Amino acid sequence: MSHTYTSAVKPPFILMVDDTPKNLQILGNILKTAGYHFTPASSGAQALKIVEKRHPHVILLDIMMPGMDGFEVCTRLKASSETREIPVIFLTAKTDVEDITKGFELGAVDYVTKPFRKKELLARIRTQLALQQSQEKLRELNATKDKFFSIISHDLRGPFNGFLGLTDIMIEHLEEFEADKLRDMLTKQKKSAQALLALLENLLTWSRIQRGVMKIAPTLLSLDDIIRSNLFLFTLTADQKQITITNRVPQETLVYADHNVVNTVIRNLLSNALKFTSAGGTIDISAIPKAEYVTVAVSDTGIGMSPEILSTLFRIDVRHSQIGTAGERGTGLGMILCKELLEKNGGTFEVESEQGCGTTFRFKLPCKLPASHGKSS
């Protein structure tokens, strides 16, 4: 069974809990006008079941309900490590200070009094969503810093040590080597240098994105030309691993994108496919042009990915330890970089994979100039 992950961003999901149908209807109308996804629950027990299946971004929780009241629901949510970070906004007809204080003590972040005032309710929801985004951004920044230092300390140091070690051997025993042996060692050294260069290029590009200095300059490009230039770079690797690469992209296919973006994405996808495909395997590159976008797919018959790896593939705070079919090691940075570059270029990125059967990466890019391009103001 194959599994798919897409990088598309969905609207915030709000869970509203109230035992009065009229209140749920009013809340639903308000949330709908703001473009939020929402689900109603008419009891505390129903709300907890919904949260088990899908974590909402914010919970609007009535205090006074029969059976399990809002206080008990909040207590249970905060007792679980999986749900304690979900913001709870209490809905109450009371303005009693003790009830409001109790709600805050139990972990609620805010409260709204009935009857609901649309502007106030939406403002309080937006505040919590903004706080969540800020906290997530802080976590990402910390993870980015950790990732950066991990690459510097481990992923760069290891290859450099190997590179220098091989150089020392060649210097000390140069006269003892036959031509074929020397050629083999130089070939290995060249491959090591190419891998280091590719890693450094990814690292520098990623660094520019994080610092906000990455400039995107889209133009109409020949997708086939970029693919062919990258195929030339990987000819030696493909031949050594006896992997067949088929380019089925029509020569006339154009994309409206930044050249460095497309080049980096294609390079990383081909490198990734070669790394995780065994000898005798195949890699297929295809493109489907539509009116507004071109969908490009890079498919391989490699080892594939487990659902666990797939679900964290684009997370900067998770280190992936999957080893290539020839012992190649990666940093996990390449696919994260592809995702960020494509999104900055107005594209999307998704992956479908089945362990033991292969992987397909798909991305979409605009295929023509924006309607406003070239118009005078």
C-alpha positions as CSV (number, residue, x, y, z in Angstrom):
1,M,0.0,0.0,0.0
2,S,1.5,3.3,-1.1
3,H,1.4,6.4,1.1
4,T,1.3,10.0,0.0
5,Y,2.5,13.2,1.6
6,T,1.7,16.7,0.2
7,S,3.1,20.0,1.3
8,A,-0.2,21.9,0.7
9,V,-1.2,24.1,3.6
10,K,-4.8,23.8,4.9
11,P,-7.0,26.4,6.6
12,P,-7.1,26.3,10.5
13,F,-9.4,23.7,12.0
14,I,-11.7,24.8,14.8
15,L,-13.6,22.5,17.1
16,M,-16.7,24.1,18.7
17,V,-18.3,22.4,21.7
18,D,-21.8,23.4,22.9
19,D,-24.9,21.5,24.0
20,T,-27.2,24.1,22.4
21,P,-27.8,23.6,18.7
22,K,-28.6,27.3,18.1
23,N,-25.2,28.3,19.5
24,L,-23.4,25.8,17.3
25,Q,-25.3,27.2,14.3
26,I,-24.2,30.8,15.2
27,L,-20.6,29.7,15.8
28,G,-20.6,27.8,12.5
29,N,-21.8,30.8,10.5
30,I,-19.2,33.0,12.1
31,L,-16.3,30.6,11.4
32,K,-17.6,29.9,7.8
33,T,-17.4,33.6,7.0
34,A,-13.8,33.7,8.2
35,G,-12.8,30.7,6.0
36,Y,-12.1,28.3,8.8
37,H,-12.7,24.6,8.8
38,F,-14.8,23.6,11.8
39,T,-16.6,20.6,13.4
40,P,-19.4,20.8,16.0
41,A,-19.7,18.7,19.1
42,S,-22.8,18.7,21.3
43,S,-21.1,17.1,24.4
44,G,-17.8,16.9,26.2
45,A,-17.5,13.2,25.4
46,Q,-18.1,13.7,21.7
47,A,-15.5,16.5,21.7
48,L,-12.8,14.2,23.2
49,K,-13.5,11.5,20.6
50,I,-13.1,14.1,17.8
51,V,-9.8,15.3,19.3
52,E,-8.5,11.7,19.4
53,K,-8.9,11.5,15.7
54,R,-7.8,14.9,14.7
55,H,-6.2,17.7,16.7
56,P,-7.9,21.1,16.1
57,H,-5.9,24.4,16.1
58,V,-8.3,25.9,18.6
59,I,-11.2,24.6,20.7
60,L,-14.2,26.7,21.5
61,L,-15.6,25.0,24.7
62,D,-18.8,25.7,26.5
63,I,-18.5,25.6,30.3
64,M,-22.1,24.7,31.3
65,M,-23.0,21.3,29.7
66,P,-24.9,18.3,31.1
67,G,-22.7,15.3,32.0
68,M,-19.2,16.3,31.3
69,D,-18.9,20.1,31.6
70,G,-16.3,22.3,30.0
71,F,-14.0,22.3,33.1
72,E,-13.7,18.5,33.0
73,V,-13.1,18.4,29.3
74,C,-10.3,21.0,29.6
75,T,-8.8,19.1,32.5
76,R,-8.6,15.9,30.4
77,L,-7.1,17.7,27.5
78,K,-4.4,19.3,29.6
79,A,-3.6,16.0,31.3
80,S,-2.5,14.5,28.0
81,S,0.9,15.3,26.4
82,E,-0.7,15.0,23.0
83,T,-3.4,17.6,23.5
84,R,-2.3,19.9,26.3
85,E,-0.9,22.5,23.8
86,I,-4.2,22.9,22.0
87,P,-5.6,26.4,22.9
88,V,-9.0,26.3,24.7
89,I,-11.3,29.3,24.6
90,F,-14.2,29.0,27.0
91,L,-17.7,30.0,26.0
92,T,-19.8,31.1,28.9
93,A,-22.9,33.0,29.7
94,K,-21.4,33.8,33.1
95,T,-19.1,36.7,33.9
96,D,-18.4,35.4,37.4
97,V,-14.8,36.0,38.3
98,E,-14.4,32.7,40.0
99,D,-15.5,30.7,36.9
100,I,-13.2,32.7,34.7
101,T,-10.3,32.3,37.1
102,K,-11.0,28.6,37.4
103,G,-10.9,28.3,33.6
104,F,-7.5,29.9,33.4
105,E,-6.2,27.8,36.2
106,L,-7.2,24.7,34.3
107,G,-5.2,25.8,31.3
108,A,-7.7,27.8,29.1
109,V,-6.1,30.7,27.2
110,D,-9.1,32.9,26.8
111,Y,-12.9,33.2,27.2
112,V,-15.8,34.6,25.2
113,T,-19.2,35.6,26.7
114,K,-22.6,34.8,25.2
115,P,-24.3,36.2,23.2
116,F,-21.3,36.0,20.8
117,R,-20.0,39.1,19.1
118,K,-18.5,38.2,15.8
119,K,-15.6,40.6,15.7
120,E,-14.5,39.8,19.3
121,L,-14.7,36.0,18.7
122,L,-12.7,36.1,15.5
123,A,-10.1,38.5,17.1
124,R,-9.6,36.1,20.0
125,I,-9.2,33.1,17.6
126,R,-6.8,35.0,15.4
127,T,-4.7,35.9,18.4
128,Q,-4.4,32.2,19.4
129,L,-3.5,31.2,15.8
130,A,-0.9,33.9,15.6
131,L,0.6,32.8,18.9
132,Q,0.7,29.2,17.5
133,Q,2.5,30.4,14.4
134,S,5.0,32.3,16.4
135,Q,5.7,29.3,18.6
136,E,6.0,27.1,15.6
137,K,8.3,29.5,13.9
138,L,10.5,29.6,17.0
139,R,10.6,25.8,17.1
140,E,11.6,25.8,13.4
141,L,14.3,28.4,13.9
142,N,15.8,26.3,16.7
143,A,15.5,23.1,14.6
144,T,17.2,25.0,11.7
145,K,20.0,26.0,13.9
146,D,20.4,22.4,15.2
147,K,20.3,21.0,11.7
148,F,22.9,23.5,10.5
149,F,25.4,22.6,13.2
150,S,24.7,18.9,12.7
151,I,25.6,19.2,9.1
152,I,28.7,21.2,9.9
153,S,29.9,18.9,12.7
154,H,29.0,15.5,11.2
155,D,27.9,15.5,7.5
156,L,30.8,17.8,6.4
157,R,33.5,16.6,8.7
158,G,33.1,12.9,7.9
159,P,33.5,13.3,4.1
160,F,36.4,15.7,4.5
161,N,38.2,13.3,6.8
162,G,37.8,10.6,4.3
163,F,38.9,12.8,1.5
164,L,42.0,13.9,3.4
165,G,42.8,10.3,4.4
166,L,42.7,9.1,0.8
167,T,44.9,12.0,-0.2
168,D,47.5,11.1,2.5
169,I,47.6,7.5,1.3
170,M,48.1,8.6,-2.3
171,I,50.9,11.0,-1.3
172,E,52.7,8.5,0.9
173,H,52.4,5.5,-1.5
174,L,52.1,7.2,-4.9
175,E,55.1,5.3,-6.4
176,E,53.7,1.9,-5.3
177,F,50.3,2.3,-7.2
178,E,49.7,1.0,-10.6
179,A,47.9,3.2,-13.1
180,D,44.6,1.4,-12.8
181,K,44.7,1.5,-9.0
182,L,45.6,5.2,-9.0
183,R,42.8,5.9,-11.5
184,D,40.3,4.1,-9.2
185,M,41.4,6.1,-6.2
186,L,41.2,9.3,-8.1
187,T,37.7,8.4,-9.3
188,K,36.6,7.8,-5.7
189,Q,38.2,11.1,-4.7
190,K,36.4,12.9,-7.4
191,K,33.0,11.4,-6.4
192,S,33.7,12.4,-2.8
193,A,34.5,16.0,-3.9
194,Q,31.3,16.1,-6.1
195,A,29.2,14.9,-3.2
196,L,30.7,17.6,-0.9
197,L,30.2,20.3,-3.5
198,A,26.5,19.3,-3.9
199,L,26.1,19.3,-0.1
200,L,27.7,22.8,0.2
201,E,25.5,24.1,-2.6
202,N,22.4,22.9,-0.9
203,L,23.6,24.2,2.4
204,L,24.3,27.7,1.0
205,T,21.0,27.8,-0.9
206,W,19.1,26.7,2.3
207,S,21.0,29.3,4.3
208,R,19.9,32.1,1.9
209,I,16.3,31.0,2.2
210,Q,16.5,31.0,6.0
211,R,18.1,34.5,6.0
212,G,15.4,35.8,3.6
213,V,18.0,36.8,0.9
214,M,17.0,34.2,-1.6
215,K,15.9,36.0,-4.8
216,I,13.5,34.3,-7.1
217,A,13.6,35.6,-10.7
218,P,11.2,33.5,-12.8
219,T,11.4,33.3,-16.6
220,L,10.1,31.0,-19.2
221,L,12.5,28.0,-19.2
222,S,12.8,24.8,-21.2
223,L,12.3,22.0,-18.7
224,D,13.8,19.4,-21.0
225,D,17.1,21.4,-21.3
226,I,17.5,21.6,-17.5
227,I,16.8,17.9,-17.1
228,R,19.2,16.9,-19.9
229,S,22.0,19.0,-18.3
230,N,21.5,17.3,-15.0
231,L,21.3,13.8,-16.6
232,F,24.8,14.5,-18.0
233,L,26.1,15.2,-14.4
234,F,24.8,11.8,-13.2
235,T,25.8,9.7,-16.2
236,L,28.8,8.1,-14.3
237,T,26.8,7.3,-11.2
238,A,23.9,5.8,-13.2
239,D,26.4,3.7,-15.2
240,Q,28.2,2.4,-12.2
241,K,25.0,1.4,-10.5
242,Q,23.6,0.0,-13.8
243,I,20.5,2.2,-13.4
244,T,18.5,3.2,-16.5
245,I,17.1,6.8,-16.5
246,T,14.4,7.6,-19.0
247,N,13.5,11.2,-19.8
248,R,9.9,11.3,-21.2
249,V,9.5,15.1,-20.8
250,P,8.3,16.6,-24.2
251,Q,11.0,18.9,-25.6
252,E,8.6,21.8,-25.9
253,T,7.6,21.8,-22.2
254,L,8.1,25.2,-20.7
255,V,7.9,26.3,-17.0
256,Y,7.7,29.9,-15.6
257,A,10.2,29.6,-12.8
258,D,13.6,30.6,-11.5
259,H,16.4,28.7,-13.3
260,N,18.3,28.0,-10.0
261,V,15.1,26.7,-8.4
262,V,14.3,24.2,-11.1
263,N,18.0,23.1,-11.5
264,T,18.4,22.5,-7.8
265,V,15.1,20.6,-7.5
266,I,15.9,18.3,-10.5
267,R,19.4,17.8,-9.3
268,N,18.3,16.8,-5.8
269,L,15.5,14.5,-7.1
270,L,17.8,12.7,-9.5
271,S,20.5,12.3,-6.8
272,N,17.9,11.0,-4.3
273,A,16.5,8.5,-6.8
274,L,20.0,7.2,-7.7
275,K,20.9,6.9,-4.1
276,F,18.0,4.7,-3.2
277,T,17.7,2.6,-6.3
278,S,19.5,-0.7,-6.6
279,A,21.6,-2.0,-9.5
280,G,19.4,-2.8,-12.5
281,G,16.7,-0.4,-11.4
282,T,15.0,2.3,-13.4
283,I,14.2,6.0,-12.9
284,D,11.5,7.7,-15.0
285,I,11.1,11.4,-15.5
286,S,7.8,12.7,-17.0
287,A,5.8,15.8,-17.3
288,I,2.1,16.6,-17.8
289,P,1.4,20.1,-19.1
290,K,-1.9,21.7,-18.3
291,A,-3.4,25.2,-18.9
292,E,-1.8,26.8,-15.9
293,Y,0.7,24.3,-14.5
294,V,3.1,21.6,-15.5
295,T,3.2,18.5,-13.2
296,V,6.6,16.8,-13.2
297,A,7.2,13.4,-11.8
298,V,10.4,11.6,-10.9
299,S,9.7,7.9,-10.2
300,D,12.1,5.2,-9.2
301,T,12.0,1.4,-8.5
302,G,14.1,1.9,-5.4
303,I,13.7,0.8,-1.7
304,G,10.8,3.2,-1.0
305,M,10.0,4.7,2.4
306,S,8.0,3.6,5.4
307,P,5.0,5.6,6.5
308,E,7.0,6.8,9.5
309,I,9.8,8.3,7.3
310,L,7.3,9.7,4.9
311,S,5.4,11.5,7.5
312,T,8.5,13.4,8.7
313,L,10.3,13.8,5.4
314,F,9.8,17.6,5.3
315,R,10.4,18.2,9.0
316,I,13.6,20.0,9.8
317,D,13.7,18.7,13.4
318,V,13.8,15.0,12.4
319,R,17.0,13.4,11.3
320,H,16.6,10.6,8.7
321,S,19.0,7.7,8.8
322,Q,18.0,5.8,5.7
323,I,21.1,4.6,3.9
324,G,21.4,4.4,0.1
325,T,21.7,1.1,-1.8
326,A,25.5,1.5,-2.2
327,G,26.0,2.8,1.4
328,E,25.4,6.4,0.5
329,R,24.6,8.8,3.4
330,G,22.4,11.8,3.2
331,T,21.5,14.8,5.4
332,G,17.8,14.9,4.9
333,L,18.3,18.5,3.6
334,G,17.6,17.9,-0.1
335,M,13.9,17.2,0.0
336,I,13.3,20.0,2.6
337,L,15.2,22.4,0.3
338,C,13.1,21.3,-2.8
339,K,9.9,21.9,-0.9
340,E,10.9,25.4,0.2
341,L,12.2,26.4,-3.2
342,L,9.1,25.2,-5.0
343,E,6.7,26.9,-2.6
344,K,8.7,30.2,-3.1
345,N,8.2,29.8,-6.8
346,G,4.5,29.3,-6.5
347,G,4.7,25.5,-6.9
348,T,3.7,22.5,-4.8
349,F,5.5,19.3,-3.8
350,E,4.3,15.9,-2.9
351,V,5.7,12.4,-2.5
352,E,4.1,8.9,-2.9
353,S,6.1,5.9,-1.7
354,E,5.7,2.2,-0.8
355,Q,8.5,0.4,1.1
356,G,10.2,-2.0,-1.2
357,C,8.5,-0.8,-4.3
358,G,9.8,2.7,-5.1
359,T,9.0,6.3,-4.8
360,T,7.5,9.1,-6.9
361,F,8.1,12.8,-6.3
362,R,5.7,15.2,-8.0
363,F,5.9,18.9,-8.2
364,K,3.9,21.6,-10.0
365,L,5.2,24.8,-11.5
366,P,3.5,27.5,-13.5
367,C,3.9,27.1,-17.2
368,K,3.1,30.6,-18.4
369,L,3.6,34.2,-17.4
370,P,1.1,35.7,-14.9
371,A,-1.8,37.6,-16.5
372,S,-0.4,40.8,-15.0
373,H,3.0,40.4,-16.5
374,G,4.0,43.2,-18.9
375,K,0.9,45.3,-18.2
376,S,1.5,48.9,-17.5
377,S,-0.1,50.5,-14.4
